[in-house]
């Protein structure tokens, strides 16, 4: 499975591509950041994020896009930019018919480090170790994007089993009523 992880942001949108399956060593295919200047008009920034994500989709051909689920932060301006960049990533994936998975920051941290309260340095260190890299990807947004992809690869088999079980339950329930 090849997954494009997106750590959404308007100033720095982390992008990382990881390939592999749960239970096997994973491989980093690519990592980077799409950057926009804070003094640029919002529409132009969103177009730049879209172009950057589209370039990564063209270059790396992922099977799925994993995006960090936006959660409420104290700074409304920050959460709005994050939500807008997140929507751009989902739109780019949907336009190509790629499934999108959303993962919360604590879910990603727990999957990669074992603790949902891990800090950025711990996430970077574990991403470096898990992908057998020489150094943590910089900036942290890039490491976070790789962590999203890793989280999805590891959790997808369990999520798929759960979805099939729910679908089977609803199909059975529909026949008995």
BATIKOL-810842 format. One record per atom (N, C-alpha, C, CB): atom name; residue in one letter; chain; y, z, x. Coordinates in pm, whole numbers. Last residue first. Glycine has a CB too. Example, Ala and Ser with C-alpha at 12.3 -4.5 7.8 and 13.67 -1.06 7.14 Angstrom:
<atoms>
- N	s	A	-225	708	1285
- CA	s	A	-106	714	1367
- C	s	A	3	787	1290
- CB	s	A	-60	572	1408
- N	a	A	-569	780	1319
- CA	a	A	-450	780	1230
- C	a	A	-330	780	1320
- CB	a	A	-447	905	1131
</atoms>
This chain:
<atoms>
- N	x	A	-759	939	-3583
- CA	x	A	-667	978	-3691
- C	x	A	-657	876	-3798
- CB	x	A	-533	1004	-3638
- N	x	A	-920	848	-3383
- CA	x	A	-973	955	-3467
- C	x	A	-880	994	-3581
- CB	x	A	-1003	1076	-3383
- N	x	A	-784	659	-3238
- CA	x	A	-902	615	-3314
- C	x	A	-951	721	-3411
- CB	x	A	-1013	578	-3219
- N	x	A	-583	803	-3110
- CA	x	A	-544	701	-3207
- C	x	A	-661	655	-3293
- CB	x	A	-484	584	-3136
- N	x	A	-730	950	-2929
- CA	x	A	-664	1021	-3039
- C	x	A	-626	922	-3150
- CB	x	A	-537	1097	-2988
- N	x	A	-800	749	-2750
- CA	x	A	-905	820	-2824
- C	x	A	-845	887	-2947
- CB	x	A	-975	924	-2734
- N	x	A	-547	681	-2651
- CA	x	A	-631	577	-2713
- C	x	A	-739	641	-2800
- CB	x	A	-695	486	-2605
- N	x	A	-464	924	-2541
- CA	x	A	-389	866	-2653
- C	x	A	-470	759	-2725
- CB	x	A	-256	807	-2605
- N	x	A	-657	948	-2338
- CA	x	A	-646	1052	-2442
- C	x	A	-574	995	-2564
- CB	x	A	-571	1176	-2387
- N	x	A	-599	725	-2182
- CA	x	A	-730	735	-2247
- C	x	A	-727	837	-2360
- CB	x	A	-838	774	-2144
- N	x	A	-344	797	-2093
- CA	x	A	-362	676	-2173
- C	x	A	-495	681	-2249
- CB	x	A	-356	551	-2083
- N	x	A	-409	1026	-1944
- CA	x	A	-319	1037	-2060
- C	x	A	-336	917	-2151
- CB	x	A	-171	1050	-2014
- N	x	A	-572	909	-1749
- CA	x	A	-626	1013	-1836
- C	x	A	-540	1029	-1961
- CB	x	A	-636	1147	-1760
- N	x	A	-391	737	-1622
- CA	x	A	-509	681	-1690
- C	x	A	-569	782	-1787
- CB	x	A	-616	637	-1586
- N	x	A	-211	926	-1517
- CA	x	A	-165	828	-1615
- C	x	A	-281	766	-1692
- CB	x	A	-85	718	-1545
- N	x	A	-383	1060	-1337
- CA	x	A	-322	1133	-1448
- C	x	A	-276	1035	-1557
- CB	x	A	-204	1218	-1399
- N	x	A	-440	855	-1156
- CA	x	A	-550	917	-1232
- C	x	A	-495	989	-1354
- CB	x	A	-630	1016	-1144
- N	x	A	-179	811	-1056
- CA	x	A	-249	704	-1128
- C	x	A	-364	759	-1212
- CB	x	A	-303	599	-1028
- N	x	A	-128	1053	-927
- CA	x	A	-45	1012	-1041
- C	x	A	-114	904	-1122
- CB	x	A	91	963	-992
- N	x	A	-322	1042	-725
- CA	x	A	-329	1148	-826
- C	x	A	-247	1111	-949
- CB	x	A	-279	1283	-767
- N	x	A	-231	814	-578
- CA	x	A	-366	819	-636
- C	x	A	-379	925	-746
- CB	x	A	-468	847	-526
- N	x	A	46	887	-509
- CA	x	A	14	779	-604
- C	x	A	-128	787	-660
- CB	x	A	33	646	-537
- N	x	A	91	1069	-306
- CA	x	A	80	1118	-443
- C	x	A	37	1013	-544
- CB	x	A	210	1176	-486
- N	x	A	103	924	-66
- CA	x	A	11	1037	-78
- C	x	A	-11	1080	-222
- CB	x	A	62	1153	2
- N	x	A	301	736	-126
- CA	x	A	167	691	-85
- C	x	A	66	803	-103
- CB	x	A	168	643	63
- N	x	A	520	907	-179
- CA	x	A	461	825	-284
- C	x	A	320	779	-248
- CB	x	A	549	703	-312
- N	x	A	565	1031	70
- CA	x	A	535	1111	-49
- C	x	A	467	1026	-155
- CB	x	A	664	1174	-107
- N	x	A	634	804	222
- CA	x	A	514	882	254
- C	x	A	470	963	132
- CB	x	A	540	976	375
- N	x	A	876	733	97
- CA	x	A	765	639	98
- C	x	A	633	711	126
- CB	x	A	788	528	204
- N	x	A	1026	967	151
- CA	x	A	1003	923	12
- C	x	A	883	829	5
- CB	x	A	1127	853	-45
- N	x	A	1034	958	431
- CA	x	A	965	1069	364
- C	x	A	934	1034	218
- CB	x	A	1051	1198	372
- N	x	A	1198	736	469
- CA	x	A	1058	729	511
- C	x	A	976	839	443
- CB	x	A	1047	741	664
- N	x	A	1433	849	369
- CA	x	A	1377	730	304
- C	x	A	1230	713	341
- CB	x	A	1457	603	344
- N	x	A	1477	1054	553
- CA	x	A	1450	1088	413
- C	x	A	1389	970	338
- CB	x	A	1579	1133	344
- N	x	A	1538	907	782
- CA	x	A	1415	988	780
- C	x	A	1377	1024	637
- CB	x	A	1434	1116	863
- N	x	A	1783	803	691
- CA	x	A	1674	712	726
- C	x	A	1540	785	723
- CB	x	A	1698	649	866
- N	x	A	1935	1032	661
- CA	x	A	1909	949	542
- C	x	A	1793	852	568
- CB	x	A	2036	870	503
- N	x	A	1974	1128	919
- CA	x	A	1875	1194	834
- C	x	A	1842	1112	710
- CB	x	A	1925	1332	791
- N	x	A	2033	815	1101
- CA	x	A	2063	952	1058
- C	x	A	1953	1007	967
- CB	x	A	2199	957	987
- N	x	A	1732	840	1292
- CA	x	A	1869	883	1270
- C	x	A	1941	778	1189
- CB	x	A	1943	909	1404
- N	x	A	1395	955	1312
- CA	x	A	1490	849	1275
- C	x	A	1628	910	1248
- CB	x	A	1441	771	1150
- N	x	A	1284	1147	1591
- CA	x	A	1318	1141	1448
- C	x	A	1416	1027	1420
- CB	x	A	1379	1275	1400
- N	x	A	1084	964	1831
- CA	x	A	1195	1053	1797
- C	x	A	1222	1044	1648
- CB	x	A	1323	1019	1879
- N	x	A	849	819	1842
- CA	x	A	895	885	1963
- C	x	A	1004	988	1935
- CB	x	A	945	782	2062
- N	x	A	610	861	1573
- CA	x	A	730	802	1632
- C	x	A	770	879	1757
- CB	x	A	847	800	1530
- N	x	A	393	898	1390
- CA	x	A	372	887	1534
- C	x	A	488	814	1602
- CB	x	A	241	813	1563
- N	x	A	427	965	1134
- CA	x	A	432	821	1164
- C	x	A	418	793	1313
- CB	x	A	563	762	1112
- N	x	A	411	1243	1148
- CA	x	A	319	1170	1060
- C	x	A	314	1020	1092
- CB	x	A	361	1189	916
- N	x	A	624	1305	1328
- CA	x	A	484	1337	1360
- C	x	A	387	1251	1279
- CB	x	A	456	1485	1334
- N	x	A	848	1217	1190
- CA	x	A	823	1171	1326
- C	x	A	676	1190	1363
- CB	x	A	913	1247	1426
- N	x	A	823	1368	959
- CA	x	A	818	1221	949
- C	x	A	785	1163	1086
- CB	x	A	954	1163	895
- N	x	A	860	1623	1071
- CA	x	A	731	1586	1013
- C	x	A	716	1436	996
- CB	x	A	713	1655	878
- N	x	A	1129	1607	1157
- CA	x	A	1022	1638	1253
- C	x	A	886	1596	1198
- CB	x	A	1022	1787	1287
- N	x	A	1265	1556	916
- CA	x	A	1269	1459	1025
- C	x	A	1157	1480	1125
- CB	x	A	1403	1467	1096
- N	x	A	1208	1798	782
- CA	x	A	1163	1671	725
- C	x	A	1158	1565	836
- CB	x	A	1256	1625	609
- N	x	A	1340	1977	953
- CA	x	A	1195	1989	931
- C	x	A	1137	1860	876
- CB	x	A	1163	2106	836
- N	x	A	1605	1890	927
- CA	x	A	1540	1886	1059
- C	x	A	1389	1894	1045
- CB	x	A	1591	2002	1147
- N	x	A	1661	1941	655
- CA	x	A	1659	1802	704
- C	x	A	1585	1792	838
- CB	x	A	1802	1749	720
- N	x	A	1433	2204	543
- CA	x	A	1564	2147	573
- C	x	A	1547	2007	632
- CB	x	A	1643	2239	671
- N	x	A	1224	2286	260
- CA	x	A	1241	2245	400
- C	x	A	1381	2187	421
- CB	x	A	1134	2141	441
- N	x	A	1143	2367	13
- CA	x	A	1273	2415	60
- C	x	A	1301	2378	205
- CB	x	A	1282	2565	43
- N	x	A	888	2293	-37
- CA	x	A	993	2226	-114
- C	x	A	1132	2267	-74
- CB	x	A	973	2253	-259
- N	x	A	663	2255	224
- CA	x	A	760	2345	161
- C	x	A	868	2264	91
- CB	x	A	823	2440	264
- N	x	A	512	2061	337
- CA	x	A	440	2175	280
- C	x	A	531	2275	212
- CB	x	A	361	2244	386
- N	x	A	632	1830	428
- CA	x	A	635	1948	515
- C	x	A	549	2064	465
- CB	x	A	776	1996	530
- N	x	A	575	1628	237
- CA	x	A	581	1595	379
- C	x	A	571	1718	469
- CB	x	A	710	1522	408
- N	x	A	569	1750	-16
- CA	x	A	463	1656	23
- C	x	A	458	1638	175
- CB	x	A	484	1520	-45
- N	x	A	806	1900	-15
- CA	x	A	676	1969	-26
- C	x	A	563	1878	21
- CB	x	A	651	2014	-173
- N	x	A	997	1694	-2
- CA	x	A	990	1795	105
- C	x	A	854	1864	104
- CB	x	A	1102	1899	89
- N	x	A	943	1566	-247
- CA	x	A	928	1494	-121
- C	x	A	912	1593	-6
- CB	x	A	1050	1402	-97
- N	x	A	1007	1772	-427
- CA	x	A	872	1712	-430
- C	x	A	844	1640	-297
- CB	x	A	858	1613	-549
- N	x	A	1276	1810	-373
- CA	x	A	1182	1919	-343
- C	x	A	1038	1869	-343
- CB	x	A	1197	2033	-444
- N	x	A	1387	1562	-460
- CA	x	A	1396	1604	-319
- C	x	A	1295	1714	-285
- CB	x	A	1537	1653	-288
- N	x	A	1160	1383	-679
- CA	x	A	1268	1479	-654
- C	x	A	1272	1516	-506
- CB	x	A	1249	1606	-742
- N	x	A	1104	1038	-717
- CA	x	A	1054	1165	-666
- C	x	A	1173	1257	-641
- CB	x	A	971	1144	-536
- N	x	A	1008	757	-902
- CA	x	A	1115	851	-871
- C	x	A	1052	983	-827
- CB	x	A	1209	873	-993
- N	x	A	906	428	-848
- CA	x	A	864	567	-863
- C	x	A	982	655	-823
- CB	x	A	736	599	-777
- N	x	A	880	108	-984
- CA	x	A	969	207	-922
- C	x	A	913	345	-951
- CB	x	A	1116	194	-974
- N	x	A	720	-210	-934
- CA	x	A	725	-78	-995
- C	x	A	817	15	-915
- CB	x	A	584	-17	-1004
- N	x	A	886	-523	-937
- CA	x	A	822	-418	-859
- C	x	A	829	-284	-932
- CB	x	A	888	-406	-720
- N	x	A	1014	-742	-1041
- CA	x	A	891	-699	-1106
- C	x	A	816	-592	-1028
- CB	x	A	801	-817	-1128
- N	x	A	1256	-800	-938
- CA	x	A	1142	-863	-872
- C	x	A	1008	-823	-936
- CB	x	A	1141	-826	-724
- N	x	A	1419	-642	-1092
- CA	x	A	1447	-786	-1091
- C	x	A	1328	-863	-1030
- CB	x	A	1576	-815	-1011
- N	x	A	1334	-389	-1016
- CA	x	A	1299	-440	-1149
- C	x	A	1317	-591	-1156
- CB	x	A	1384	-372	-1256
- N	x	A	1455	-366	-760
- CA	x	A	1309	-364	-775
- C	x	A	1267	-428	-907
- CB	x	A	1255	-220	-767
- N	x	A	1727	-374	-828
- CA	x	A	1672	-472	-733
- C	x	A	1520	-480	-747
- CB	x	A	1710	-434	-588
- N	x	A	1738	-148	-999
- CA	x	A	1767	-282	-1051
- C	x	A	1708	-390	-960
- CB	x	A	1918	-303	-1066
- N	x	A	1690	59	-820
- CA	x	A	1596	37	-931
- C	x	A	1614	-103	-989
- CB	x	A	1616	143	-1041
- N	x	A	1917	32	-655
- CA	x	A	1782	18	-598
- C	x	A	1680	-11	-708
- CB	x	A	1742	147	-521
- N	x	A	2119	83	-843
- CA	x	A	2115	-46	-775
- C	x	A	1975	-70	-719
- CB	x	A	2221	-53	-662
- N	x	A	2065	350	-907
- CA	x	A	2050	247	-1010
- C	x	A	2043	108	-948
- CB	x	A	2167	255	-1109
- N	x	A	2132	468	-663
- CA	x	A	1995	478	-713
- C	x	A	1969	368	-817
- CB	x	A	1969	618	-774
- N	x	A	2405	426	-658
- CA	x	A	2322	361	-556
- C	x	A	2175	361	-598
- CB	x	A	2338	432	-419
- N	x	A	2473	591	-877
- CA	x	A	2503	448	-880
- C	x	A	2417	372	-778
- CB	x	A	2653	425	-852
- N	x	A	2390	842	-788
- CA	x	A	2329	784	-908
- C	x	A	2354	634	-915
- CB	x	A	2385	852	-1035
- N	x	A	2563	875	-571
- CA	x	A	2419	875	-550
- C	x	A	2348	808	-667
- CB	x	A	2367	1020	-530
- N	x	A	2809	879	-704
- CA	x	A	2780	774	-606
- C	x	A	2632	761	-580
- CB	x	A	2853	802	-476
- N	x	A	2768	1113	-859
- CA	x	A	2795	983	-923
- C	x	A	2763	869	-828
- CB	x	A	2942	974	-971
- N	x	A	2740	1314	-671
- CA	x	A	2625	1281	-755
- C	x	A	2645	1147	-826
- CB	x	A	2600	1392	-859
- N	x	A	3001	1314	-562
- CA	x	A	2885	1282	-478
- C	x	A	2767	1239	-564
- CB	x	A	2846	1402	-391
- N	x	A	3150	1396	-782
- CA	x	A	3178	1268	-719
- C	x	A	3060	1222	-634
- CB	x	A	3305	1277	-633
- N	x	A	3053	1651	-833
- CA	x	A	3029	1545	-931
- C	x	A	3051	1408	-869
- CB	x	A	3120	1563	-1055
- N	x	A	2909	1881	-648
- CA	x	A	3014	1781	-632
- C	x	A	2983	1661	-721
- CB	x	A	3025	1738	-483
- N	x	A	2677	2016	-708
- CA	x	A	2805	2078	-743
- C	x	A	2918	1977	-737
- CB	x	A	2834	2195	-651
- N	x	A	2433	1798	-859
- CA	x	A	2490	1868	-745
- C	x	A	2622	1929	-790
- CB	x	A	2510	1773	-623
- N	x	A	2143	1711	-1027
- CA	x	A	2280	1761	-1039
- C	x	A	2321	1837	-914
- CB	x	A	2294	1850	-1163
- N	x	A	1959	1445	-873
- CA	x	A	1967	1574	-939
- C	x	A	2111	1621	-938
- CB	x	A	1874	1678	-871
- N	x	A	1784	1146	-869
- CA	x	A	1915	1210	-859
- C	x	A	1912	1341	-937
- CB	x	A	2028	1117	-912
- N	x	A	1497	1088	-688
- CA	x	A	1549	1118	-821
- C	x	A	1680	1194	-804
- CB	x	A	1447	1200	-906
- N	x	A	1469	838	-449
- CA	x	A	1492	981	-473
- C	x	A	1556	999	-610
- CB	x	A	1582	1042	-361
- N	x	A	1225	588	-504
- CA	x	A	1367	626	-499
- C	x	A	1379	775	-523
- CB	x	A	1451	546	-603
- N	x	A	1009	345	-397
- CA	x	A	1019	489	-426
- C	x	A	1163	532	-401
- CB	x	A	918	574	-338
- N	x	A	871	47	-498
- CA	x	A	994	108	-445
- C	x	A	998	253	-492
- CB	x	A	1122	29	-492
- N	x	A	592	-156	-398
- CA	x	A	652	-54	-484
- C	x	A	777	-1	-416
- CB	x	A	551	62	-514
- N	x	A	518	-334	-215
- CA	x	A	449	-341	-344
- C	x	A	513	-249	-446
- CB	x	A	302	-306	-327
- N	x	A	762	-509	-8
- CA	x	A	685	-392	-52
- C	x	A	618	-417	-187
- CB	x	A	777	-269	-62
- N	x	A	869	-716	187
- CA	x	A	778	-741	75
- C	x	A	696	-619	32
- CB	x	A	685	-852	111
- N	x	A	1047	-727	402
- CA	x	A	928	-643	413
- C	x	A	830	-652	297
- CB	x	A	971	-503	429
- N	x	A	1259	-908	353
- CA	x	A	1200	-899	487
- C	x	A	1065	-829	488
- CB	x	A	1294	-827	579
- N	x	A	1330	-868	83
- CA	x	A	1290	-1000	132
- C	x	A	1212	-990	262
- CB	x	A	1414	-1088	153
- N	x	A	1395	-596	87
- CA	x	A	1288	-643	-1
- C	x	A	1237	-780	45
- CB	x	A	1337	-650	-148
- N	x	A	1610	-601	266
- CA	x	A	1490	-525	300
- C	x	A	1372	-569	215
- CB	x	A	1514	-375	282
- N	x	A	1791	-756	116
- CA	x	A	1747	-803	248
- C	x	A	1618	-732	290
- CB	x	A	1857	-780	354
- N	x	A	1827	-588	-105
- CA	x	A	1764	-719	-124
- C	x	A	1713	-775	9
- CB	x	A	1864	-817	-188
- N	x	A	1967	-379	19
- CA	x	A	1832	-354	-38
- C	x	A	1758	-486	-57
- CB	x	A	1842	-278	-173
- N	x	A	2206	-516	87
- CA	x	A	2123	-452	189
- C	x	A	1981	-429	140
- CB	x	A	2184	-320	230
- N	x	A	2300	-595	-162
- CA	x	A	2266	-697	-61
- C	x	A	2174	-638	45
- CB	x	A	2394	-753	5
- N	x	A	2346	-341	-280
- CA	x	A	2250	-436	-338
- C	x	A	2206	-539	-236
- CB	x	A	2312	-506	-460
- N	x	A	2546	-244	-112
- CA	x	A	2419	-173	-119
- C	x	A	2312	-266	-175
- CB	x	A	2432	-44	-207
- N	x	A	2745	-434	-173
- CA	x	A	2695	-422	-35
- C	x	A	2561	-349	-32
- CB	x	A	2797	-348	54
- N	x	A	2786	-377	-442
- CA	x	A	2738	-510	-404
- C	x	A	2680	-505	-263
- CB	x	A	2852	-615	-414
- N	x	A	2892	-119	-415
- CA	x	A	2765	-138	-485
- C	x	A	2703	-274	-453
- CB	x	A	2785	-124	-637
- N	x	A	3131	-179	-283
- CA	x	A	3032	-94	-217
- C	x	A	2894	-113	-282
- CB	x	A	3074	55	-224
- N	x	A	3265	-327	-475
- CA	x	A	3228	-393	-349
- C	x	A	3122	-311	-275
- CB	x	A	3352	-412	-260
- N	x	A	3302	-124	-666
- CA	x	A	3225	-244	-699
- C	x	A	3177	-316	-574
- CB	x	A	3308	-339	-784
- N	x	A	3469	59	-524
- CA	x	A	3334	96	-567
- C	x	A	3248	-26	-598
- CB	x	A	3341	188	-689
- N	x	A	3652	-52	-236
- CA	x	A	3639	-43	-382
- C	x	A	3493	-21	-421
- CB	x	A	3693	-171	-451
- N	x	A	3651	151	59
- CA	x	A	3627	22	-6
- C	x	A	3610	45	-156
- CB	x	A	3500	-49	54
- N	x	A	3657	389	193
- CA	x	A	3785	339	139
- C	x	A	3773	202	73
- CB	x	A	3887	333	250
- N	x	A	3402	434	291
- CA	x	A	3448	516	179
- C	x	A	3578	463	116
- CB	x	A	3469	659	225
- N	x	A	3198	156	365
- CA	x	A	3316	237	398
- C	x	A	3367	308	273
- CB	x	A	3427	149	460
- N	x	A	2842	168	378
- CA	x	A	2965	114	320
- C	x	A	3079	209	355
- CB	x	A	2953	95	165
- N	x	A	2518	84	508
- CA	x	A	2643	162	513
- C	x	A	2756	89	442
- CB	x	A	2682	191	659
- N	x	A	2185	131	497
- CA	x	A	2287	41	447
- C	x	A	2414	126	437
- CB	x	A	2246	-24	306
- N	x	A	1964	198	761
- CA	x	A	2063	252	668
- C	x	A	2157	140	627
- CB	x	A	2142	371	731
- N	x	A	1609	199	837
- CA	x	A	1750	170	860
- C	x	A	1838	235	756
- CB	x	A	1773	21	861
- N	x	A	1286	92	938
- CA	x	A	1374	198	891
- C	x	A	1518	162	924
- CB	x	A	1335	336	954
- N	x	A	949	-34	901
- CA	x	A	1090	-48	934
- C	x	A	1170	68	879
- CB	x	A	1145	-180	880
- N	x	A	690	54	900
- CA	x	A	712	-89	913
- C	x	A	857	-115	954
- CB	x	A	679	-162	780
- N	x	A	491	312	1008
- CA	x	A	627	275	973
- C	x	A	642	125	1000
- CB	x	A	732	358	1055
- N	x	A	176	390	877
- CA	x	A	252	312	974
- C	x	A	392	285	923
- CB	x	A	180	180	1006
- N	x	A	-60	665	855
- CA	x	A	39	574	798
- C	x	A	115	504	910
- CB	x	A	137	651	705
- N	x	A	-407	739	858
- CA	x	A	-278	737	928
- C	x	A	-186	630	868
- CB	x	A	-300	711	1079
- N	x	A	-537	837	533
- CA	x	A	-544	757	656
- C	x	A	-410	766	728
- CB	x	A	-581	607	625
- N	x	A	-490	971	300
- CA	x	A	-605	1010	378
- C	x	A	-623	933	508
- CB	x	A	-725	993	297
- N	x	A	-350	701	120
- CA	x	A	-370	845	132
- C	x	A	-497	873	212
- CB	x	A	-378	912	-8
- N	x	A	-257	418	318
- CA	x	A	-320	477	201
- C	x	A	-339	626	228
- CB	x	A	-457	408	169
- N	x	A	23	207	421
- CA	x	A	-98	285	440
- C	x	A	-155	333	307
- CB	x	A	-71	403	529
- N	x	A	357	177	539
- CA	x	A	235	113	490
- C	x	A	116	204	517
- CB	x	A	214	-25	557
- N	x	A	701	208	465
- CA	x	A	579	267	520
- C	x	A	460	197	456
- CB	x	A	573	421	496
- N	x	A	1037	164	521
- CA	x	A	916	99	471
- C	x	A	796	159	545
- CB	x	A	922	-57	490
- N	x	A	1352	289	417
- CA	x	A	1237	297	506
- C	x	A	1115	234	443
- CB	x	A	1209	442	544
- N	x	A	1694	356	407
- CA	x	A	1589	262	368
- C	x	A	1474	277	468
- CB	x	A	1642	113	363
- N	x	A	1976	535	286
- CA	x	A	1861	527	375
- C	x	A	1754	436	319
- CB	x	A	1803	666	399
- N	x	A	2296	466	264
- CA	x	A	2178	451	179
- C	x	A	2059	431	273
- CB	x	A	2192	331	76
- N	x	A	2599	608	300
- CA	x	A	2476	581	375
- C	x	A	2359	581	278
- CB	x	A	2454	689	489
- N	x	A	2782	584	90
- CA	x	A	2827	573	228
- C	x	A	2711	537	319
- CB	x	A	2894	703	274
- N	x	A	2617	605	-137
- CA	x	A	2712	495	-125
- C	x	A	2760	476	18
- CB	x	A	2831	519	-215
- N	x	A	2263	650	-161
- CA	x	A	2396	700	-127
- C	x	A	2489	582	-114
- CB	x	A	2393	785	3
- N	x	A	1914	720	-186
- CA	x	A	2036	656	-233
- C	x	A	2164	729	-189
- CB	x	A	2034	647	-382
- N	x	A	1667	640	-2
- CA	x	A	1743	764	-15
- C	x	A	1884	720	-55
- CB	x	A	1743	851	119
- N	x	A	1383	466	-72
- CA	x	A	1529	456	-77
- C	x	A	1587	595	-99
- CB	x	A	1575	358	-188
- N	x	A	1099	307	65
- CA	x	A	1163	432	23
- C	x	A	1313	415	30
- CB	x	A	1117	550	111
- N	x	A	867	77	-12
- CA	x	A	1005	86	34
- C	x	A	1062	215	-22
- CB	x	A	1089	-39	-11
- N	x	A	528	60	78
- CA	x	A	630	122	-7
- C	x	A	766	120	62
- CB	x	A	591	266	-44
- N	x	A	219	-84	56
- CA	x	A	345	-90	130
- C	x	A	456	-44	36
- CB	x	A	373	-235	186
- N	x	A	-117	0	85
- CA	x	A	0	0	0
- C	x	A	123	0	89
- CB	x	A	0	122	-97
</atoms>
